[in-house]
């Protein structure tokens, strides 16, 4: 393989180093790559991950509120419709984000 994109980590990532040809690359979405393993196999590797950042989320919220960003929402489901939302996402035919809305859910006491 020229490229492996790992979205599992652990043993799957560890096995990925051996299937990439020399000069190829392993990209992990979930874990740091093992620099020693990369070097031993003569390949490159990168970790591309997203880390939660409350300050950035707050900045994005302000941009949305100001109208500078407009999220594209395909469908909105109540939380009780999570199964239907998952089914819609699995079709890969939606344009925009699928949103689960908690506010309309009845509260339980």
Backbone torsions as a table, in degrees:
resi	resn	phi	psi	omega
1	UNK	NA	146.6	173.6
2	UNK	-83.2	-37.6	-174.9
3	UNK	-140.6	139.1	169.6
4	UNK	-124.6	129.1	173.9
5	UNK	-108.7	113.9	-175.7
6	UNK	-98.1	123.4	176.3
7	UNK	-118.8	15.7	-177.3
8	UNK	-115.7	-45.2	-178.3
9	UNK	83.4	-166.6	176.7
10	UNK	56.2	-132.5	-178.5
11	UNK	-62.3	-34.5	179.8
12	UNK	-62.7	-44.5	177.2
13	UNK	-63.7	-43.9	-179.2
14	UNK	-59.7	-39.8	178.9
15	UNK	-72.6	-24.1	-177.1
16	UNK	-63.3	-33.0	-177.9
17	UNK	-59.6	-35.0	-176.6
18	UNK	-79.0	-11.5	-178.3
19	UNK	-102.8	-5.4	-180.0
20	UNK	-93.0	131.7	-179.1
21	UNK	-72.9	158.8	179.6
22	UNK	-52.3	134.3	-178.0
23	UNK	87.5	-9.0	179.2
24	UNK	-79.1	-170.9	-175.6
25	UNK	-143.1	143.2	171.4
26	UNK	-109.9	126.6	176.8
27	UNK	-116.6	121.4	179.0
28	UNK	-106.6	134.7	177.7
29	UNK	-95.7	-6.4	-172.1
30	UNK	-129.4	-13.1	-175.4
31	UNK	-151.0	155.7	174.0
32	UNK	-65.6	141.1	177.5
33	UNK	-79.0	154.6	-178.6
34	UNK	-88.3	104.5	-176.1
35	UNK	-58.8	-38.1	179.5
36	UNK	-65.4	-41.5	178.7
37	UNK	-65.8	-39.9	177.6
38	UNK	-59.6	-47.9	-178.8
39	UNK	-62.8	-43.0	-179.4
40	UNK	-62.2	-31.4	-179.0
41	UNK	-96.5	-3.9	179.9
42	UNK	68.2	37.1	-178.7
43	UNK	-126.6	170.2	176.7
44	UNK	-104.3	165.0	178.0
45	UNK	-157.9	150.8	179.1
46	UNK	-143.4	146.2	170.8
47	UNK	-105.8	121.8	176.6
48	UNK	-119.8	101.7	-176.9
49	UNK	-130.3	163.9	177.8
50	UNK	-111.9	130.7	178.1
51	UNK	-114.4	138.0	179.2
52	UNK	-60.1	136.2	-179.9
53	UNK	-145.0	98.6	-176.9
54	UNK	-58.0	-37.4	-179.2
55	UNK	-64.9	-43.2	178.9
56	UNK	-67.2	-38.2	177.4
57	UNK	-62.5	-37.8	177.0
58	UNK	-63.5	-42.3	177.9
59	UNK	-62.5	-41.8	178.5
60	UNK	-64.1	-41.6	178.4
61	UNK	-59.3	-42.8	178.4
62	UNK	-62.5	-40.6	178.4
63	UNK	-64.8	-39.1	177.2
64	UNK	-66.1	-47.1	179.5
65	UNK	-60.4	-33.7	-179.9
66	UNK	-80.8	-7.3	-179.5
67	UNK	84.7	4.8	-179.8
68	UNK	-75.3	-26.1	175.1
69	UNK	-125.7	139.5	177.0
70	UNK	-129.2	105.3	178.7
71	UNK	-65.0	141.8	177.6
72	UNK	-93.6	111.6	-178.5
73	UNK	-106.0	122.4	-179.6
74	UNK	-80.2	-52.5	-177.6
75	UNK	-146.4	151.2	175.4
76	UNK	-121.5	128.4	178.6
77	UNK	-120.4	147.4	170.0
78	UNK	-68.9	158.8	-179.6
79	UNK	-54.2	-35.4	178.8
80	UNK	-65.8	-14.6	178.1
81	UNK	-97.5	21.7	-177.4
82	UNK	-57.4	-35.9	178.9
83	UNK	-64.2	-44.3	178.3
84	UNK	-64.9	-37.9	177.9
85	UNK	-62.9	-43.1	178.6
86	UNK	-63.1	-41.3	178.7
87	UNK	-63.5	-40.4	178.1
88	UNK	-64.0	-42.9	179.6
89	UNK	-64.2	-36.3	-176.9
90	UNK	-67.0	-19.3	179.2
91	UNK	-72.9	-21.5	-176.6
92	UNK	58.1	24.8	179.4
93	UNK	-117.3	19.8	178.2
94	UNK	-96.1	149.5	175.3
95	UNK	-112.4	115.7	-177.2
96	UNK	100.2	-171.1	-175.2
97	UNK	-91.4	150.9	172.5
98	UNK	-103.1	128.4	-173.2
99	UNK	-114.7	135.6	170.1
100	UNK	-99.4	124.1	-176.6
101	UNK	-105.1	121.6	-176.5
102	UNK	-88.5	-30.5	-170.8
103	UNK	-56.1	-32.3	-176.3
104	UNK	-87.4	-0.3	180.0
105	UNK	-74.8	139.6	175.4
106	UNK	-69.2	145.3	178.6
107	UNK	-87.7	145.5	177.6
108	UNK	-106.4	137.6	-179.9
109	UNK	-113.6	NA	NA
